[in-house]
């Protein structure tokens, strides 16, 4: 499945369906033989009915795949800043990305006076979607499928679904999206909109956020007071200025310089219905009315600077004119918090886009008639700050499909980690069924009366790979808007609200009443959770030592671990917990004949001792770990073959040593 790790949910469903339909056909029960003649007429009737149904479904499929029914209306958004705004509001929402729009609309519908403000020189609402051109949505499906064929239930629903229902499908026209946001905001008389401000920062009284200091488009400075500020900026800018602690990129995994690649979406024109249909006829592609995915050979593109920019398989979203938007370019080493670095990212992407188009036209006959148009006005940043809140969402939460008493939204999207560098392939860590997002993840430490929504909320970097998607971010925005109202009513702080089970239950009730679905579905226990080495797996995945893929099977718990794998695990161990594991993974593992050789229990135990600075003979390493209490007898007894331990065995050994020596438990 590795070659499909970039594909959207609809593509994965196609692949899974192919797998699920590939079973053997059984024989006919002998007891039915005497009934065949009597059943012949019924069988003929059934065949006719099935045939007619198949034709109808085929016709519907043609429409869904873009052959008919493609929308043609092209809408141009036109929104302006309010000429006047107040000196005080109930809540200020900073940022006009989808999460900010949802927060502002939710707060306004709860009767609050709202200032929605943005400082990115934008002329429309919707940010990442409408200006970053991320028009193919990573949808947040419920594990309970709709009874209508081909349809899905979304988790959370609410304002996201209200907006989505105004759009074209799995991919959307960015003009339609902007106008839909615009209509939702303009329908609320309680929202004042202030865009194109030169700067915005929190107004502080100690650790209390009491409003915002805003320099407007004309350069005039305003101090605007408010009960609460909701930070809906992509990077948690307001929280950072307010002194909220945070990690950057993959700092929580020991590598603060690493973050997921940046994308500059580019546009091509000349797409006819015939060309669109041709996109779906390849063996490595799929399409529906608005989305296309695949073209796997695109990853073979040779860029002008392979260490800084590359190409993956294509995610293509159709527009309502003759154009398409392509999300496939990966730009490495760009810091979303540094304006100079951002401009460098633009320079790299704008230079590369026409070359990529030439490559696509030369290598895919389906694209030969298309023309390069332009690149998006904004870069698509996937990762920057991860704030520290009252609770921080963990990878173990997602793996266990964990619910929370204060869940105000739910996620289900794959834990999708895009490439970190040119020599990285990216990874699907695993695919959850449904997990809760606590209200506490929106409440930052060290700053009062501030909430953070969207991808910079309090998520560890790995679960962020799932929780960062737009539908879930809009749900957190909707919850934040309602939470401010409840806190004002009760005369309490947002932090006090986050610690009250009674009041959070009231918040959840209000969210349901305003259209959100906060049902935690009944789920079957995943197969991996039934394995004897499950606790070890939780630790290994949390430390980024293994991945499960789309089917949660790639960690291969029963497979034998080899030298290279174990050495890489030790490298991760030293990166995650450097104060405890200072040994060199390259020399700690005893010399093996080759890197494919299975690792024995004796070798594994000796290596763990060496990594921890314990000088011991390999012969006595297992006994030493047991004597020190760093591993349990249960873990050792669970190893079926000490001559060749399994991946699961190795995960349990590492889990024990990290828990009982380093004092960190992943659960």
N, C-alpha and C positions, 0 to 999 in steps of 0.2 A: 504493500500500500504506500510505500514511501514516495513514489513518484506522484501520488495524488494528494500529498499533504497540503497543497495550497488550495485545493478545490473547495467551493462552497458546499453547503449542506445538500443542495439539490443534486450535485454531482456525486456526492458520497452515497446518497440514496440510490442513485442509478447503479453504482458499483455494487452496493450491498444487495440490491434486487437481483442483479446478475448472479451473484454468489448464491443467494437464497433459492433461486429457481433452477439451480444446476443439479438437483438431487436425482437419484435413480427412480425409474418407474417400476413399481412392483407388479407381480403377476396377478391374475384374476383368481379369486377364491373358487375352488372346484364346486362349491355348493351353489354358485351362481350360474353354472353352465346350463342347467336345465331351464333357466329363466331367460336366456338370451333371446330366444325367438319371440317370447311375449313382450320383451322390452325393446324390440327392434323399432317398432313404430314410435314409441316414446323417445327413443334415441334420435330418430330422424327429426322429430319435432324440436328436440333440444338443440340439435346441430343447427337447425334453421334459425332458432331464436338467438343462439350464441353468435351465429354468423352476422345476423342483423345488428346485434349489440356491438360486435367487433367493428363493423363498418362505422357505426355512430361514434364509437370511441376513437376510431382512427381519424375521423373527420374532426373530432374535438381536439385530438392530439396535434393535428395539422395547425389548428388555430392557436393552440398553446405554444407551438414551436415557432410561431412567427409568420406562418404562411398567409394567414388572414387575420383581420382584426387589429392590426398594429395601429395604435393611436397616432394621429397626425397633428393634433393641436399643439402649437408652440406658444408658450406663455412666457412673457418677460416680466420679472418682478420689478416693482418700483416702490421703494419705501424710503421715507425720509425721517430724519430725527425730529423729535418734538421741539418746537421753538422755545417753549417754556417748560420748566420743571420746578418741582417744589424744593424746599429746603429740608423737608423731613418726610420720610416714608416708613411704613411698617417693615419693609424689606427691600434691600437692593440686591438685584441679581447681576453679577458680573460675568459677562460672556454670553454671546448670542448663538453659540453652537446649539444643537438640538436639545442638549441637557438643560441649557439656560432657558430656552423657550419653554420647555416643559415645566421648569421650576416657576417661571414667571406666571404662566397661565394657571397653574395649580394654585399659587398663592392668591392671585386675583380672584379666582372662582371661590376661594375661601373668604372673600371679603376684605382682603388686605390691599393697601395702597402700595404699588410696586413701581420701582424704577429699574428698568432693564437697560444696562449700559454696556458698551463694547468699545475697546480701544485698538482695533486692528484695521481701521480705515476701510471697513466693509460697507457695501451699499445694499446689502440684503441680509436676511436672517438665514441661519442654517449652517454657517461656517464650514465645517469639515465636509458636509454633504454638498452644499450649494456653491462653495468656493474652492474646496479641496477636491471636488468632483468625485467623491467617494459615493458613486451612485449605485453600486451593487451592495446590497445590505446583508450583513451577517445576522440572520434572523434567529430569534430566541424562542425555539419551539417548545411546546409542552410535550412531555413524554406520552401523554394521552392524545392519540391521533383523532382527528375529526371523523365522524361517520360518513362525511361526504368524500368520495374518492378524489385524491389529489390535493385535498385541502388540509390545513394544519390549524391547530389551536396555538396561539401565541401565549407564552407566559406573560403575566402582569397586565397585559392589554392596556386599558386606560388611555391616557393622552397619546401614547405612541400609536396605538391601533387607530385612534381617531384621526391622527395625521396620516398614517399609512393607508387608510381606506380612501384617501383622496388621491392616491398615486396610481402608477401604472402596473406595478407588479414587483417581482423579486429584484429587478433593477428599475431605476426611476429616472425620469427627466429632471434635471437639476432645477430648471425653471419652474416646473410644476411644484417641486418640493419647496422652493423658496416662497412661492405664492401661497401654498398651504400653510406654512409657518406664519406668513404675513397675515393671512385672514384670521388665524387663531389668536394672534396677539392683538390685532386691531379690533377684534370683537369684544375685547375686555377693556371697558372704560377705566378700570383701575390701574392699567399699565401705562406708564410714561416711558417712551423709548428715547434713548440718547446714544447715538452711534458716532463713530469717527472721532472719539475723544483722543486727545494727545497722550494722556496718561491717567491712570487710576490706581489708587492705593488705599489701604484701610486707614481710617481715622481711629486712633487708639487712645484709650484711657487705661494705662497699664497693660494688662492682658485682655481687656474688654474692647471688642470691636464695636464702636458706636456710630459708624457710618463710613463714608468714603470721601477722599479728597480727589476731586476730578478736575482735570484741565481740559476744557472743551475744545472743539475744533478750531475756534478762533484764538485760543491761547489763554482764555480767562479761567482762573482757578476758582473752584467752588467747593465748599465743605458741605456735604449733604449728610444729615443725620438719619439714622435708622435704628430700629430695634435689633435687626439681624442683617447679616450679609450672607448671601449664598454664592460661593465661589464656583462658577461653572466655566471658568477658563480651562482650556485644554491642559495646561501645565500646572494648575494649582498656584497661579501667580499671587493671588491675594493672600492665600494661606501662608505662602513663603514669606511675604512681606510682613505678615502679622506675627512671625516668629514661630510658626508651627514646625515641629521637627518632621523630617522626611528623609527617605532614601532616594537615590537617583539611579535610574536604569536597573541593573542587576546587582546593585550594591548589597542587597540582602543575601545574595548568593556568592559574595566575595569578589565581585567583579564590577565595580562602580562605573568603569569606562564603557561597559558593554550595554547596548540597548538595541532594540529591534530596528531594522532598516527603515529608512524614510522613503516614501514613494512620491514621485511627481507624476500624476495622472496625465495622459496625453489624449488628444482627440484626433480621429480620422473621419473623413467624409466620403460620400459616394456610395453609401450602403443602400442597396435596393432590397426588396423582399427576397428576390432570387439569391442575392449574395448572402443574405442572412440565413436562408435555408441551407445554403452550401456549408455554412459553419458547422451545422449539426450532422453532416454526412460523413465526417472523418471518424476513424476508429478511436481517436483520442480526444473527442470533443462531445459536448452536449449543448443543447439550447432549449430555451422556452421562449415565450413571446418577447421578453425584454432582456434576457441574460444569455450569455454564451461563456463557456469555460473549456479549458484544455489547451490545445496547440502545444503539447509538451516539449517539442523540439525547440521552442523559443528559448529554453534555458541554455542552448548551445551558442547563443549570440556572443560574439567576441567584442567587448566594449573597448572604448578608447583608453580606459584605465580600470582594469579588472579589480583592482584593490578598492576602488571607490564606487563603482557602479556596475550593476549586472541586471539580468533579466530572468524572470521565472516564467512558468506557464501562465497563460493569459486569463484574467477575469475581465470580461467585456460586458458593458452595460449600454443598451441602446437608448438613444434619445428620440424625441418626437419629430426631429427633422431627419436628414439623411446621414447623421453622424453617430459615432460610437465613442465611448470613453473606455480607455484601457488602463487597468490597474495591474501593473506587472513590473515596473521598474523598481529596482532596489538601489538606494544610495546609502553608502556606509560612512560612518564617522562624522555625522552631523549632529550638533548639539542644539536642540530646540530652544534652549534658554539663552543662546548667544546670537545676537542679530548678525554678526559677521559670519558665523557658521551657517546660519539660515540662508544668507545671500549666496554663500558658496554652494549650498545644496541646490538652489535655484540655477546657478550658473552651470553646475555639472549636469543637472537634469535637462535644462533647455538645450544644451549643446548635444546631449545624447539622443534626445527624442527623435529628431529627424533621421538620425542614423539607424535607430531601432525600426522606424517605419520602413526605411529602405530594406532592411533585413527581412522584415515580415513580408513585404511585397515580393521579394526575391525568392523566399523559401516556402511561402504558402500561396498556392494558386488562387485560393479563395479571396486573397487580399490584393491581388495584383492591380485591380482597378481603383483601389482606394487611394486617398490622398491625405498627407499630413496637414493638420490644421493649426494646432496650438497646444500649449500646456496649461494646466490649471493655474489659477491665480494664487493658490496657496498650496504649500507642501502638506502631505499627509504624514503626520507624526503619530507613531503608535505608542510611544513610551517616553516618559521623562521623569517627573517627580511621582513618588508614591508616598502620600502623607501618612503620618502615624496618628491613628485615631484611638478612640476608646476601645475598639477591637480592630484587629488586622486580619483580614480574610486569608486563610492558609490553604496550601495545596491539599492538606489532609481533609479540610472541610469539603472541598470540591470532590475529592475522590470518594468520600463517604456519603456524598449526596446529603449533606447535613442540613437539617432545619435548625432555626434559631427562634427563641422566644420573641425576639425583636425583629424578625424578618420583615422588611418593607418592600422587598422585590425578590425575584428569583431568576437564576441563570441556568442555562443548559448548553450554551455554545461550546464547541470544542476548545480545549486549552491549546490555542494556536500560537506558537512562538515562531515568528518570522525570523529570517536569517539575521545573524548578528554581525557577520563579516563576510568577505568574499569567499572564504574557505569553509563557511558554515552552511549547512543544508536546511536549517530550520527544523522544527519538530512539532508534531501533534503529541503533546504529553499524554493526553487521554481524552475520552469523551464522557462527560458526566450525563446523568439523567435529569437531575434537578437539584439545585442547592440554594439555600437561602442566603440573602445578603442582609446582614444586621444593620439596623439604624445606627448602631454605634460606629460603623465604618465611615459614616458621614460626619461624625463629630470629632474634630481634630483635638489633639492635645495642646495645651498651653495657650489657647486662645478661646475666649468666651464669645458667645453669640455669633458664631461662624459655622457654616456647614460647607462641606466640599462634596460636589457631585461629579459623576462621570469617571473617566479613566484614572484621574489622579487621586481618587478616594483611597481609603486605607486598605489596600490590597497588596499582599506580597507579589513579587514580580511574576511568579509562575501562574497563580490563579488569575492575575490580571490579564493573562492571555485569553481568558474566557470572559471575564467581567468587564473588559474594556469596550465591548460592542455597544453600538448606538441604542438599540432597543432597551438594554438593561440600564444604560446611562440615563435615558429619558425617564425610566421608572424611578431611579433614585432622585431625579430632579422633581418629579411629581410628589414623591414622598416628602422631600424637603420643604416644598411649598406648603403642604398641609401641616407639617410639624411646626412651622413657625406660628401658624394660627393657633394651634393647640397650646403652645408654650405661652403665647401672649394671653390667651384666655385664662390660663391657670396661674399666671403671674410667676412663672418659674423660668429658669435658664434651660437652654437646649441640652446642656450636660445633665441637669437634673431630670429632664424628660427622658434622656437616654438610659437612665438608671432606674426608671420606674416601670415595673412590669404592668401595673394597672393602667398607667397613662399611655404606654406604648400599645397596649391592647386597644385603647380608645383610638389611637392614631390609626391602627390597622383597620378598625371598624369604619372610620371615616374614609379611608382610602378605598375600601370596598364600596362604600356608598357612593363615591364619586366615580366609580367605573373600573377600578383596578380589580384584578383577580389575584388574590393572595392564597390560593389553595395549594397546599403541599400534597401532591398526589401520592397515592399508595404505590410504592416501587418494589420491584423484586430485588433481592439482594444480588449485587453483581457477582459473577462467577469468581472474579479475582478476590472478592472479600471473603469467600469460603475457604480459601487456601490456607494451609497451616502457617505459611510465611507471610501472611497479610500484614502483620505489624512491621515486618522488615520492609515490605514493599512500600508502605506509607512513608517510611523514613527515606528509602532510596529515591523515590520520586520527589519528595520534598527537597532533597539535596541535589536534584537534577542528575542523578546517576543512571537513570533508565527512563525509557518512554514506552507508552502503551499503544500509540497509534490510534486510528479511528475506531478500531475494534477492541481496544483494551487488551490485546493479546501479545503485543510485541515484546513485553518484558520477559516472556518465556520463563516463568518461574521454575519449571521443571527441567529446563535445559542446563547443560553443564557449562560452568563459567570457565572462560579461557584466560590465559595470562594477560593479554592486551586489555580485556574487559576489566579485570581486577585491578590492573595498574591504573587504568583511567578512573576507577572508583576511588582509589587511594589519592589520586590527584584532586578529585572533587572534595574528598574528606579534608585534605590539608587546606584547600581554598575556603571551605565552609567554616572550618574550626581551626584556624592557624595557631591559636594559642595552645592547643592541646596536641596537635598532630604536626610536628615540625620535621619529620623525616622526609627523605627524598623518595618519592614513589618509584623512580627509575632504578634505585639501588636497594630499596627495602625488600622487594620481592626477590626471593632466592632465584639464582640463575636457572633458567629453564631451557630445554633444548630448542624450543621455538615458541612463539607467542600464541600459537593455537593449542598448545598443550594444556590439558585440564589442570586446574589448581586444586591441590589437596588441602584438607583441613589443616594439616601441619604447616603447609606453606602460608595459608591464609592467616592463621593465628600468629605465626612468626612475623608476618608483614605488619599486622596490626600493632604488635608489640614494638616493632622497630619504628613505625610511624609515631608512636606515643613516647619514644625515647627509652624504651625498656630493653636493656641488653640481656638477651636470653638465647639459649640454643633453640633451634627449631624443634628439637626433640621434646623440649619441656614447655613450649609456648602455649599449648592448649591448657595445661595444668596451671600455668602462670596466670592466664586470663581468668580461669575459674577461681584461683586463690584470691586474686585481687577483687573478685566480685564484678568484673567487667563484662562477663558473659554468664548466662544462666546455664545450668545443667540441662534444662529443657531444650535450649537451643542446640547444645551439643548432641543430645540424645536424638534430636529430630533429624540429624544428618544421616541419611541412609547409606551413603558411600563415602567414607572419609578420604578415599583416594582421588575422588573427582566430585567436588561439591557442586551443587546446583546454584543458579542465580538466586533462587529463593534462600538457600543456605547462606550465601554470601551477604544478602541483604539483612538477614537476621543477625549475623555476626557484627556487621557494622552498626546496625540499630542498637544492639546491646552495648557495645563499647561507647557509642556516642551518648547513650542514656545514662550509663552507670559510671563512666569516666568523665565525659565532658558535661554531663548534667542537662542535656537537651533531649527532650522527648517529642517526637513527631507523632501526634495523634489527634 
